[in-house]
Amino acid sequence: MLVEANMNNATQRSIFRWIHLIFSIPILGYIYSPFEKLPDYAGPTRYVFLPVMVLTGLWMWKGHVVRRLISKRSAPQDAADNP
């Protein structure tokens, strides 16, 4: 049985917005840092900061579509589990 935690949509948007803004700060540092320091920032920027920013941005933009698809897929399973 899947237990869903209810979270207000405004709260969820606020959390994702703050994550998105906070993870954009190191990317700005990567862009505007001197060329000699770029190798120090390359790994974390490529594998942590940028993917988190992309995922939070996509979730804020099209998260409602993903939630709708998930709810449609779980509805037949719930009906089969609870006759």
HELIX and SHEET records of a PDB file:
HELIX    1   1 ASN A    9  TYR A   32  1                                  24    
HELIX    2   2 PHE A   35  LYS A   37  5                                   3    
HELIX    3   3 LEU A   38  PRO A   44  1                                   7    
HELIX    4   4 THR A   45  PHE A   49  3                                   5    
HELIX    5   5 LEU A   50  ASP A   81  1                                  32    
END                                                                             
